[in-house]
Every structure is written in structure tokens, then in C-alpha cells.
């Protein structure tokens, strides 16, 4: 266990559904991240939050909407996704200003039908 | 040119051998370098990080950094079948001290 939890672990949704992914970190970190990992592709950074403020949006389509209510919680709201959005979605956290080791949660395996 | 490059492998070594994993990066201003291990179907797990030129050892793992040549490597001594996984190299971006750029990973197979 890294101190970063994600729910749900698996999610199957249709293209017209709306769902949310949740991430919580228990490490006292101040930065949180969403990554997408597709087969045979490098980890793709989606969003970065630093002290609840979004500091990075890596040209992510608007059908992905992040929310960070506090430094410990991060959400990714999903709507009208496409089959190509099927992937492993990973949350990570780190302590900005320190050595910035990022610790990952277990991920949510998303399948879009 | 990719920002962080790794040979995809698979790199196959016999049990007990030294596995050598390499990574090159394009941004000469990068400061921090990380190695993650990822088992199939699991999330990346941090193994080591290194900032200074030279070697850093932790148990069976040694990270080596050469900033002049822009490469970082990971040596695994006495390789075990349980070391079979994909190893991801990550480099912090010059424009942000907290943004990591990942390579595609090298798949390591340790044969019993």
C-alpha cells in the first residue's frame, strides 16, 4: 500500500453514461495527479493539482473534468466518453518542494463500450 | 526525438545474473530521475531516485546517472524471477519541478 487509494478499481460504462473516479491520499502531500495509461504507450499526464489549484491541463478533452476539493482528494468526472478512452487511470501524489517522488494509487481500469 | 527513451525489450536474463536497464533523456536541464517497477495489471511502484552524477545503491538495485551523456541506468544484481516486470524511467521536466515525463518502459524477464 502506498497511501494512495482509488475507487472504483474497475468500471465499465457506456458512451452516454456519467461516472466519477475518486482518489484519496493519506500521505500529507500537496500535489496530486491524474495519468492515463493505454496499452503500449507511455504514461500520459492529464492533470496536476498543487494545493487544490489546477496547474496543468495537458490538452485533455473536456469530457474529462477534474475536481480537487482539498489536498487529499481528487476526482475525475467522466461523461460521453469514447471507446478509445478505455485505459488504466492512475492517480498519484507528491510533496512539491521536496524530492517530488510520486506515489501511485492502484488505478481504475476503465472500459467504455 | 522522444523526451525519455527506453528500449521496450523484452530484456531476458537468467536468474542470478545482473540486469541492466538503460534510459536516455533529451532535456539537459533535468534534475531528478526516477525508476518505477510495474507488474502486469498493477500500478507503478517507485524503486529509486537519483539526483547526482554517479551511483546510488539500495539493496540489489543500483541507479547510475551521467548528466553529461544524458543517460540513467538501473542495475539489478542477483536477478530473481519476481523481478520480471516493466521498468519505467521518469525524468522531471525543466519547466516544472513536479512534472514527471515517463519513458515507455523496458520489459524484463528473469528466467528461472
Interface residues (C-beta under 8 A of the other chain):
Chain A: X2 X31 X40 X41 X42 X43 X45 X48 X50 X55 X56 X88 X90 X94 X96 X97 X99 X100 X101 X102 X103 X104 X105 X106 X107
Chain B: X4 X32 X34 X36 X42 X43 X44 X45 X46 X49 X51 X88 X90 X92 X96 X97 X98 X99 X100 X101 X102 X103 X104 X105
